[in-house]
């Protein structure tokens, strides 16, 4: 099929056939479609959209553009489960969730990503641990899954290669924000990972990739429908990202918070609530609990008994990280720390969470350019939540920086992103869980 005729069909608003979609994906994979043709197709999809059947076909074709993992005969005991988040600031849930589910009988080959824009990446967080391998050989991955029940790693080049090329094109052609393309991108990699169940955390609010609730809801519905069409049981939770999740943002700082969470040293309430909610859905979806209430209790028992922490420590050691990560994680520390003082007394009513994420990037904790090295030491800790009443001079957050110049700039950015309202009116915090979608 001629590429230009397939592009013309979508440009004119037609629904593409399965054969046309397969030809497009094949062209992405073998290079027979040029960059210009792939970009034109992405723009046509962005403008005209895709119905559910088209998106299912696109997802399936991208899934089978490379290797599809099969776990049968690999000696794994338990359902193969995973979670995906659309990203946020301070979202370190994967670090705790994978070992919790593993401790409850699930097997979690968690394919994770790096930071994008103002949002952090799970792989970047884990690489703050000296020696941790995010791209282990297959034998090491299997051994880790058998012994720890979970492995948080990156996608290999053989997994959904069509998506890898298409995403790079979308990133530079203003076609990222397309629900069908986002859906196919997320699900193709998860389907290629050989999952038996998937829980999706779709975020909304100032720190989310899709800040408007209606956009986040549309994406959640698309993900659940298309997953069902592709034969993957899935659920989606639409959750609030109107404040930093937990009390830290920055790679080593978030890893420290995750270790403290697993060890029971400190569990920030909203982070705890979301982690348990996602764990409960994963366990029920995998048939490991009869109800959400039973699943939540099971997850909490795994935490409080230390079983989840032990799984995390085992996973880290097997993947090359510190052997006693719970007691000595060997995390890097920024040379300079300073507090962001409240300018006056009042209440934190609204927080520009995206601006906080960008402040972390400016400190060196994220990337301005693809492939850029990051500084795992820097970021924000002790970030206050919305609704907190503060006194003049009380710290809103603590900045961890590599230089005084960086620290000064971050203090100004954080103060601007966390305005203190001098009014004394009542404050109603946004609920964490905004909507739950359960697929067929």
Secondary structure, DSSP 4 states (H G I P E B T S, - for coil): --HHHHHHHHHTTPPPPHHHHHHHHHHHHHS-S-HHHHHHHHHHHHHH---HHHHHHHHHHHHTTS-----TTS---S-BEEEEE---SS--HHHHHHHHHHHTT-BEEEEE---BTTB--HHHHHTTSTT--SS--HHHHHHHHHHHSEEEEEPPTTSSHHHHHHHHHHHTTT----HHHHHHHHHHHHHHTT-SEEEEEEEESTTSSS-SHHHHHHHHHHHHHHHHHTT--EEEEEEE-SS-SSS-BSHHHHHHHHHHHHHTS---HHHHHHHHHHHHHHHHHTTS-SSHHHHHHHHHHHHHTTHHHHHHHHHHHHTTS-TTTTT-------SEEEEEE-SSSEEE----HHHHHHHHIIIIIS-SSTT----TT-EEESPPPTT-EE-TT-EEEEEEESSHHHHHHHHHHHHHHSPEE-------PPPSEEEEEE--
